[in-house]
Amino acid sequence: MNTETKSEEWKNWWVVIPFAGFIVYITFVYAKDQVLLGGMNDYASHVKSLLPLFRTEWWKGFMAAPHCLWHLTVLFFYGILKLPLEAAAGFASSVYALFYYLVLVWMIQKVTNYAGAKENPVRANLLATGFYFVQSIYFYWLDAGERYLGSFSMNPIHNPTQMGVRGFAVLCFALVIDLLGTWSKEDYKPLFFRIKGKKSYLLLSALLFLSTVMKPTFTEVFVPAVALYMLCVWIYKLMKKSQPGVYFKKCLLMLLIAVPSLIFVLIQFVLFFALGGSYGAKEGMIITKWLEVWELFTDNVFLSVLLGMAFPIYMLIIDAEYFLRSRMGQIAWLSYGIGFLEAALLGEDGNRLSHANFIWPLMSGMLLVWLVSFLRLLSLERKTLDTRSKRILVTAAWCIFAAHVLCGFLFLDLSLKGL
């Protein structure tokens, strides 16, 4: 590496520091204030109801929250570093926020470099910051449910575990894209990762498992989406007689990678729905009427989806061929479709129906669709926009994205004020 390249890399890192510091500060303040606020908000419930169980009888804590990676991180800051409980929760959330943010910046630089013109470091960090805070577009005069409930979001800032899963989720997605790419073409040029045989498979298995221990919602949509994608490819190869046996072995390899995470998901489901581990609840999982749970929060599901997914839906409309033909687009939208079905058809019996816990996977599907749409727009910017109409379409996409970001900051401001 020459001196000029080293200097440029150091410049990039210096640019990251103030933006990353802002992310950490906002996350810390919000998490700390939520714990101090008390009541039934997610932070207070996780900290004050579950952490004492881990400290006294750890198996009861695991029974109540087997998705315990965030909780264990809080206990590290609280029990080992002796920080106040609210500060421990703030630092735990900040660790995973920083991790996710750095991954976003890395992905932006990788994609834009692949497209032919690496993103300016300042703009890359500005865009990653915006993406971190994105929320659904909100108009008080439109009947789409409450500010958060109804339209939902890939960034549910009130829930520490769903926010914590994002960094692991996008890395899993990136690694799978490159693994499948190397399996499809010998001359495939990796977009994110250099594939190094067993090391890459072990890394994917570890990342997927960590995401599952943080919260199983990403695994619930991503594993079925990849399985369905690979099944379709295998059927195509079978019909074309293009080495279907070789590809089937790769399908089995991908299944083997996911086995630890699938076992852990099964353990969580048994603890929650068979043994009453979820706060001692006796209710089980049920199949509901179509959209029954979602309609508890909005009178207009279609409008709620439109407001929460305006940017990716717009990108799908203006560049449908990419999303229908590209591996990234196909797997992302498959994940969203599976998450949508879970949100539309699954719930918990009894008074926990209104908890809407099967809408969390929808948010993980939203994350992947948002990510692919965002990265695709960065690539489109670097193409020759030789007509006025193309330039207008790309500019409009950035305007819609900016509207989502603005609503994110407005929502954050209200949340910090406790409204």
C-alpha positions as a printed NumPy array, in Angstrom:
array([[  0.   ,   0.   ,   0.   ],
       [  1.543,   3.324,  -1.096],
       [  1.751,   6.452,   1.067],
       [ -1.073,   8.226,  -0.818],
       [ -3.462,   5.289,  -0.277],
       [ -2.608,   5.154,   3.429],
       [ -3.212,   8.886,   3.756],
       [ -6.6  ,   8.552,   2.047],
       [ -7.634,   5.712,   4.367],
       [ -6.666,   7.705,   7.458],
       [ -8.651,  10.639,   6.069],
       [-11.677,   8.38 ,   5.742],
       [-11.352,   7.225,   9.356],
       [-11.021,  10.768,  10.657],
       [-14.249,  11.637,   8.836],
       [-16.022,   8.676,  10.478],
       [-15.204,   9.773,  14.035],
       [-17.584,  12.771,  14.443],
       [-20.472,  10.997,  12.701],
       [-19.956,   7.812,  14.693],
       [-19.697,   9.89 ,  17.862],
       [-23.049,  11.489,  17.06 ],
       [-24.665,   8.07 ,  16.57 ],
       [-23.226,   6.777,  19.84 ],
       [-24.261,   9.896,  21.77 ],
       [-27.859,   9.896,  20.497],
       [-28.24 ,   6.159,  21.101],
       [-26.782,   6.391,  24.603],
       [-28.99 ,   9.316,  25.636],
       [-32.131,   7.736,  24.233],
       [-31.509,   4.319,  25.824],
       [-30.562,   5.806,  29.213],
       [-33.63 ,   8.061,  29.25 ],
       [-35.939,   5.204,  28.283],
       [-34.726,   3.127,  31.237],
       [-35.134,   6.087,  33.606],
       [-38.594,   6.755,  32.179],
       [-39.764,   3.361,  33.42 ],
       [-43.251,   2.069,  32.752],
       [-43.938,  -0.501,  30.054],
       [-41.579,   0.789,  27.36 ],
       [-39.319,  -1.881,  25.845],
       [-36.073,  -0.648,  27.404],
       [-37.471,  -0.515,  30.915],
       [-39.125,  -3.911,  30.533],
       [-35.949,  -5.574,  29.284],
       [-33.76 ,  -3.98 ,  31.945],
       [-35.951,  -4.039,  35.042],
       [-37.912,  -7.245,  34.457],
       [-35.377,  -9.529,  32.785],
       [-31.921,  -8.527,  33.995],
       [-32.623,  -9.35 ,  37.672],
       [-33.5  , -12.896,  36.575],
       [-30.159, -13.309,  34.784],
       [-28.323, -12.079,  37.889],
       [-30.105, -14.324,  40.4  ],
       [-31.252, -17.449,  38.545],
       [-29.756, -17.296,  35.066],
       [-31.886, -20.156,  33.693],
       [-35.037, -18.164,  34.497],
       [-33.555, -15.216,  32.655],
       [-32.783, -17.427,  29.677],
       [-36.299, -18.87 ,  29.827],
       [-37.795, -15.372,  29.698],
       [-35.357, -13.997,  27.116],
       [-33.312, -16.603,  25.229],
       [-32.536, -13.807,  22.75 ],
       [-30.115, -12.524,  25.344],
       [-27.075, -11.014,  23.583],
       [-28.09 ,  -7.425,  24.376],
       [-28.983,  -8.365,  27.965],
       [-25.61 , -10.039,  28.502],
       [-23.877,  -6.951,  27.118],
       [-25.765,  -4.787,  29.617],
       [-24.73 ,  -7.165,  32.4  ],
       [-21.096,  -6.813,  31.308],
       [-21.216,  -3.042,  31.732],
       [-23.306,  -3.255,  34.914],
       [-21.899,  -6.296,  36.694],
       [-18.249,  -6.197,  35.626],
       [-17.543,  -2.526,  34.872],
       [-19.899,  -1.418,  37.698],
       [-21.715,   1.253,  35.706],
       [-25.191,   2.442,  36.752],
       [-27.91 ,   0.303,  35.207],
       [-29.275,   2.987,  32.888],
       [-25.766,   3.856,  31.7  ],
       [-25.032,   0.157,  31.128],
       [-28.119,  -0.086,  28.909],
       [-27.031,   3.036,  27.034],
       [-23.509,   1.739,  26.412],
       [-24.781,  -1.699,  25.352],
       [-27.066,  -0.156,  22.741],
       [-24.295,   2.212,  21.641],
       [-21.921,  -0.701,  20.977],
       [-24.317,  -2.31 ,  18.522],
       [-25.306,   1.051,  17.045],
       [-21.658,   1.852,  16.326],
       [-21.105,  -1.604,  14.845],
       [-24.075,  -1.231,  12.5  ],
       [-23.088,   2.291,  11.504],
       [-19.531,   1.294,  10.58 ],
       [-20.878,  -1.622,   8.544],
       [-23.142,   0.796,   6.64 ],
       [-20.239,   3.111,   5.795],
       [-18.171,   0.114,   4.682],
       [-20.98 ,  -1.167,   2.451],
       [-21.485,   2.261,   0.862],
       [-17.796,   2.476,  -0.006],
       [-17.707,  -1.092,  -1.32 ],
       [-20.729,  -0.67 ,  -3.571],
       [-19.726,   2.705,  -4.964],
       [-16.17 ,   1.525,  -5.587],
       [-17.614,  -1.506,  -7.402],
       [-19.795,   0.815,  -9.485],
       [-16.778,   2.79 , -10.615],
       [-16.57 ,   5.888,  -8.407],
       [-15.981,   5.542,  -4.691],
       [-18.195,   7.749,  -2.541],
       [-16.76 ,  10.874,  -0.979],
       [-16.048,  10.047,   2.709],
       [-18.099,  12.96 ,   4.06 ],
       [-21.11 ,  12.149,   1.898],
       [-20.785,   8.429,   2.685],
       [-21.042,   9.177,   6.396],
       [-23.903,  11.628,   5.894],
       [-25.836,   9.006,   3.93 ],
       [-25.104,   6.286,   6.494],
       [-26.321,   8.611,   9.251],
       [-29.522,   9.284,   7.334],
       [-30.061,   5.588,   6.707],
       [-29.556,   4.866,  10.404],
       [-32.452,   7.171,  11.384],
       [-34.935,   6.446,   8.567],
       [-38.585,   6.155,   9.639],
       [-41.859,   5.886,   7.79 ],
       [-43.202,   9.049,   6.196],
       [-45.764,  10.517,   8.547],
       [-48.611,  12.938,   7.987],
       [-50.887,  13.594,  10.942],
       [-53.869,  14.116,   8.615],
       [-53.562,  10.65 ,   7.035],
       [-55.242,   7.788,   8.929],
       [-52.38 ,   5.333,   9.017],
       [-52.396,   4.524,  12.683],
       [-50.111,   5.894,  15.341],
       [-46.708,   7.418,  14.647],
       [-44.938,   4.073,  14.882],
       [-47.607,   1.414,  15.242],
       [-49.291,   0.668,  11.944],
       [-46.674,   1.809,   9.464],
       [-43.79 ,   0.178,  11.379],
       [-40.149,   0.731,  10.56 ],
       [-36.852,  -1.018,   9.925],
       [-35.47 ,   1.202,  12.705],
       [-37.715,   0.635,  15.755],
       [-35.64 ,   2.802,  18.072],
       [-37.68 ,   1.853,  21.125],
       [-36.632,  -1.814,  20.964],
       [-32.991,  -2.57 ,  21.847],
       [-32.837,  -6.126,  20.497],
       [-34.344,  -5.384,  17.08 ],
       [-32.007,  -2.406,  16.717],
       [-29.093,  -4.582,  17.816],
       [-29.704,  -7.257,  15.2  ],
       [-29.218,  -4.915,  12.224],
       [-25.419,  -5.029,  11.987],
       [-25.308,  -8.833,  12.004],
       [-28.215,  -8.968,   9.542],
       [-26.681,  -6.812,   6.83 ],
       [-23.318,  -8.592,   7.129],
       [-25.049, -11.982,   6.738],
       [-26.839, -10.657,   3.68 ],
       [-23.628,  -9.301,   2.134],
       [-21.737, -12.536,   2.74 ],
       [-24.521, -14.712,   1.299],
       [-24.644, -12.532,  -1.832],
       [-20.938, -13.089,  -2.439],
       [-21.08 , -16.807,  -1.604],
       [-23.919, -17.393,  -4.045],
       [-22.091, -15.278,  -6.604],
       [-18.964, -17.417,  -6.445],
       [-21.129, -20.526,  -6.802],
       [-22.777, -19.173,  -9.936],
       [-19.687, -17.912, -11.8  ],
       [-16.028, -18.86 , -11.636],
       [-14.999, -15.317, -12.61 ],
       [-17.388, -13.646, -10.146],
       [-15.957, -10.448,  -8.714],
       [-16.914, -10.248,  -5.01 ],
       [-18.871,  -7.169,  -4.036],
       [-18.229,  -7.199,  -0.282],
       [-16.18 , -10.212,   0.876],
       [-13.309, -12.222,  -0.474],
       [-14.575, -15.782,  -0.255],
       [-11.999, -17.997,   1.468],
       [-13.52 , -21.456,   1.615],
       [-14.279, -22.811,   5.083],
       [-13.447, -19.509,   6.792],
       [-16.249, -17.753,   4.924],
       [-18.744, -20.5  ,   5.772],
       [-17.789, -20.408,   9.439],
       [-18.036, -16.623,   9.456],
       [-21.531, -16.752,   7.977],
       [-22.652, -19.37 ,  10.477],
       [-21.252, -17.292,  13.363],
       [-22.849, -14.038,  12.172],
       [-26.215, -15.708,  11.641],
       [-26.036, -17.322,  15.072],
       [-25.165, -14.004,  16.75 ],
       [-28.103, -12.364,  14.998],
       [-30.348, -15.144,  16.327],
       [-29.085, -14.774,  19.885],
       [-29.735, -11.043,  19.606],
       [-33.252, -11.597,  18.209],
       [-34.479, -14.48 ,  16.006],
       [-36.538, -12.262,  13.712],
       [-33.895, -11.868,  11.   ],
       [-33.231, -15.597,  10.831],
       [-36.981, -16.24 ,  10.579],
       [-37.176, -14.381,   7.261],
       [-33.677, -14.64 ,   5.826],
       [-33.14 , -18.4  ,   6.044],
       [-36.479, -19.237,   4.339],
       [-35.805, -16.573,   1.678],
       [-32.354, -17.959,   0.836],
       [-33.733, -21.514,   0.897],
       [-36.542, -20.568,  -1.508],
       [-34.12 , -18.746,  -3.783],
       [-31.722, -21.698,  -3.891],
       [-34.596, -24.132,  -4.433],
       [-35.705, -22.16 ,  -7.495],
       [-32.142, -22.108,  -8.85 ],
       [-31.822, -25.848,  -8.268],
       [-35.113, -26.566, -10.075],
       [-33.942, -24.413, -12.98 ],
       [-30.645, -26.32 , -13.158],
       [-32.554, -29.575, -12.951],
       [-34.727, -28.585, -15.902],
       [-31.706, -27.403, -17.895],
       [-29.632, -30.412, -16.773],
       [-26.889, -28.013, -15.707],
       [-25.145, -29.896, -12.87 ],
       [-28.114, -29.972, -10.498],
       [-26.343, -32.527,  -8.274],
       [-23.425, -30.189,  -7.642],
       [-25.757, -27.321,  -6.779],
       [-27.848, -29.534,  -4.514],
       [-24.733, -30.258,  -2.436],
       [-24.255, -26.495,  -2.08 ],
       [-27.863, -26.214,  -0.931],
       [-27.099, -28.772,   1.766],
       [-23.967, -26.845,   2.727],
       [-25.999, -23.662,   3.18 ],
       [-28.48 , -25.594,   5.304],
       [-25.62 , -26.897,   7.45 ],
       [-24.426, -23.319,   7.961],
       [-27.881, -22.361,   9.251],
       [-28.402, -25.396,  11.526],
       [-27.052, -23.817,  14.766],
       [-29.306, -20.785,  14.27 ],
       [-32.337, -22.895,  13.37 ],
       [-31.856, -25.016,  16.493],
       [-31.653, -21.866,  18.609],
       [-34.845, -20.493,  17.015],
       [-36.566, -23.789,  17.814],
       [-35.362, -23.582,  21.433],
       [-36.783, -20.072,  21.716],
       [-40.138, -21.122,  20.287],
       [-40.337, -24.048,  22.713],
       [-39.479, -21.802,  25.662],
       [-41.962, -19.125,  24.623],
       [-44.926, -21.148,  23.448],
       [-44.612, -24.529,  25.148],
       [-43.027, -23.728,  28.511],
       [-44.438, -20.24 ,  29.099],
       [-41.058, -18.563,  29.146],
       [-42.254, -15.247,  27.756],
       [-42.913, -13.422,  31.043],
       [-44.7  , -16.53 ,  32.262],
       [-47.31 , -16.297,  29.488],
       [-49.354, -19.396,  28.781],
       [-50.545, -18.323,  25.351],
       [-49.244, -20.008,  22.224],
       [-48.678, -19.139,  18.603],
       [-51.824, -19.115,  16.449],
       [-52.798, -18.528,  12.844],
       [-54.948, -15.407,  12.751],
       [-57.367, -13.954,  10.274],
       [-55.647, -12.153,   7.404],
       [-54.01 ,  -8.951,   8.783],
       [-55.932,  -9.265,  12.074],
       [-52.984,  -8.224,  14.246],
       [-51.836,  -5.435,  11.922],
       [-55.33 ,  -3.974,  11.786],
       [-55.224,  -3.469,  15.556],
       [-52.911,  -0.526,  14.852],
       [-54.256,   0.952,  11.617],
       [-57.467,   1.187,   9.637],
       [-55.532,   1.21 ,   6.385],
       [-52.776,  -1.402,   6.05 ],
       [-52.128,  -0.484,   2.415],
       [-51.466,   3.14 ,   3.347],
       [-49.305,   2.059,   6.282],
       [-47.146,  -0.097,   3.993],
       [-46.891,   2.729,   1.472],
       [-45.746,   5.237,   4.092],
       [-43.222,   2.844,   5.618],
       [-41.874,   1.598,   2.279],
       [-42.271,   4.635,   0.01 ],
       [-38.596,   4.768,  -0.977],
       [-38.072,   1.062,  -1.817],
       [-41.448,   0.887,  -3.583],
       [-40.448,   3.873,  -5.718],
       [-37.1  ,   2.23 ,  -6.516],
       [-38.912,  -0.974,  -7.475],
       [-41.138,   0.977,  -9.868],
       [-38.35 ,   2.882, -11.644],
       [-35.88 ,  -0.028, -11.765],
       [-38.032,  -3.162, -11.652],
       [-35.72 ,  -5.168, -13.905],
       [-32.852,  -4.904, -11.436],
       [-34.906,  -6.055,  -8.448],
       [-36.51 ,  -8.897, -10.411],
       [-33.273, -10.168, -11.948],
       [-30.53 ,  -9.41 ,  -9.427],
       [-29.678, -11.805,  -6.627],
       [-29.697,  -8.99 ,  -4.066],
       [-33.102,  -7.741,  -5.142],
       [-34.665, -11.193,  -5.278],
       [-33.493, -12.311,  -1.822],
       [-34.336,  -8.952,  -0.218],
       [-37.898,  -8.888,  -1.554],
       [-38.376, -12.578,  -0.757],
       [-37.367, -11.79 ,   2.836],
       [-39.863,  -8.955,   2.958],
       [-42.601, -11.159,   1.48 ],
       [-42.006, -13.861,   4.104],
       [-42.005, -11.234,   6.843],
       [-45.236,  -9.779,   5.49 ],
       [-46.884, -13.212,   5.577],
       [-45.789, -13.721,   9.183],
       [-47.185, -10.304,  10.108],
       [-50.434, -11.015,   8.257],
       [-51.092, -14.55 ,   9.506],
       [-49.363, -15.185,  12.842],
       [-50.061, -13.971,  16.346],
       [-50.221, -15.015,  19.974],
       [-53.366, -16.233,  21.634],
       [-55.156, -14.383,  24.398],
       [-54.218, -10.936,  25.607],
       [-50.78 , -11.136,  23.955],
       [-52.338, -10.863,  20.486],
       [-51.943,  -7.101,  20.675],
       [-48.201,  -7.429,  21.379],
       [-47.765,  -8.088,  17.629],
       [-44.546, -10.051,  18.153],
       [-44.724, -11.635,  14.699],
       [-44.408,  -8.249,  13.06 ],
       [-40.75 ,  -8.058,  14.119],
       [-39.674, -10.346,  11.223],
       [-41.39 ,  -7.932,   8.829],
       [-39.013,  -5.217,  10.039],
       [-35.995,  -7.417,   9.248],
       [-37.381,  -7.947,   5.74 ],
       [-37.876,  -4.182,   5.448],
       [-34.236,  -3.649,   6.404],
       [-32.953,  -5.766,   3.515],
       [-35.264,  -4.188,   0.944],
       [-34.304,  -0.714,   2.149],
       [-30.622,  -1.612,   2.054],
       [-30.706,  -2.964,  -1.491],
       [-32.783,  -0.017,  -2.73 ],
       [-30.374,   2.429,  -1.101],
       [-27.265,   0.755,  -2.506],
       [-28.895,   0.475,  -5.944],
       [-29.574,   4.215,  -5.978],
       [-25.893,   4.857,  -5.23 ],
       [-24.994,   2.661,  -8.209],
       [-27.516,   4.368, -10.498],
       [-25.918,   7.721,  -9.668],
       [-22.708,   6.44 , -11.177],
       [-24.299,   5.355, -14.434],
       [-24.583,   7.652, -17.419],
       [-27.83 ,   9.512, -16.855],
       [-28.03 ,  10.621, -20.471],
       [-31.585,  11.923, -20.44 ],
       [-33.39 ,  14.512, -18.391],
       [-36.066,  12.004, -17.378],
       [-33.461,   9.653, -15.845],
       [-31.923,  12.495, -13.864],
       [-35.362,  13.514, -12.609],
       [-36.137,   9.938, -11.53 ],
       [-32.898,   9.656,  -9.558],
       [-33.373,  13.102,  -7.99 ],
       [-36.94 ,  12.174,  -6.99 ],
       [-35.608,   9.012,  -5.329],
       [-33.245,  11.068,  -3.19 ],
       [-36.1  ,  13.43 ,  -2.287],
       [-38.243,  10.525,  -1.068],
       [-35.284,   9.132,   0.872],
       [-34.733,  12.57 ,   2.42 ],
       [-38.398,  12.695,   3.477],
       [-37.96 ,   9.381,   5.315],
       [-34.814,  10.714,   7.006],
       [-36.56 ,  13.951,   8.022],
       [-39.414,  11.962,   9.561],
       [-36.812,   9.881,  11.358],
       [-35.243,  12.909,  13.011],
       [-38.658,  14.354,  13.863],
       [-39.663,  11.035,  15.423],
       [-36.382,  10.896,  17.34 ],
       [-36.915,  14.435,  18.619],
       [-40.379,  13.541,  19.9  ],
       [-39.055,  10.335,  21.456],
       [-36.241,  12.15 ,  23.252],
       [-38.83 ,  14.542,  24.679],
       [-40.817,  11.576,  25.956],
       [-43.853,  12.351,  23.796]])
